[in-house]
Amino acid sequence: MTISQTDLPDDWQIVDASRARSLEEELQREVSPVHRLNGVPMQAVAVRASNDDALFQHAGEADQWSDVHLTWSGQQEQRDWPSVEFTGTFAEFREAFTSPV
């Protein structure tokens, strides 16, 4: 599933290939062997402007996404870090992160 900037809720921006690679590498550094995302191939797609959250698509899954709050420590974290703020479909992500009008 490919998304564009117009698909994202306010406060989220699509990342370019270089930034995506940086986010993916940091995620790999931070995830411990007991973390729920350990071993899950992820592709960074967007970042949230107001904090360190990044939106990752689960590679190989058509519509599975996770909002991950990276610590930017550059090293493996404890059990539940980086924190996973959301996992679900893109429609569920949009619903959860779109401000009511």
N, C-alpha and C positions, 0 to 999 in steps of 0.2 A: 504494500500500500504506500503510495507516494502522497505526501501532503505539501501544501504551499503555505506561504505566510498568511493568506486569507483564511485558511482552515483553522489557524491557531487562535486561542483566546487572547484577549489583550494582555500585555505584559510578557508575551512569549515571542522569541525571534528564531527563525530558521538559522542554523549554523552552516558555514561553508565547510568544505572537505577538510581543511587544515584544523579548524576548531573542533570538528567532529572527532578527528583522530586524537587530538589532545584530550578531549573528554573521555573517549573510550580507553585511552591509555591510563588516565587517572583512575577510572573505575576499576580497571584490572589491578592496579597497584593497591587500592584500598580494600577490595573485597577479600575477606578471609575465607579459609576452607569451609567454615560453618555458615557463612552468609547465604541467604536464600537465592542470591543471584550468582553464586559461585558456579562456574561452568556454563552459564547461560550466555550464548553469544549475543552481544548487544550492539546496536548501531545508534550513535547519537544523532539527533535530528534537530533539537531546539534547546534554547536556554531561556530561563525566566529572568527578566531584567532586575526584579526587585530582590533576588536572593541567589544562592548558589545551586538552585535546582536545574537539572537537565532532564530533557525528555529523551528516552531511549526506546527504540523499537526492538522487540525481541527478534533477532535474525532468524529467518526460517519460519516465522509465524506471521501470517497475513495481517492479523489485527490484535496484537498483544503489545502493550506499551507500559513503560514504568517511568514515573517521575522520581528521580533519585537526587537526594541532597548530598552532594560530594563534600568532603571535608577539606580537600586540597592539602592534605598532610604529606602527600607523596610517598606514603608507606601504608602497609597493611593495617587496617583498623581492627577494633574489637568486634565481637560478635554481630551486633546489629547496625554497625556503621559501615559504609554510608547508609543513611536511613532511606528507606523506600517509602515515599509519601503517597504513592498511588500505583496500582497495577490493574489493568483492565483494557477494554477496547478503546479505540480513539473516540468514539461517540461518548463513552462514559468519562473519558478524560475531559473532553470539551464541556460536558455538563458540570463536572466537578470544579472546573477552573474558570468558567464563564460567569462573570458578575451579573446578577439579576439587574434588569433595566428598571 
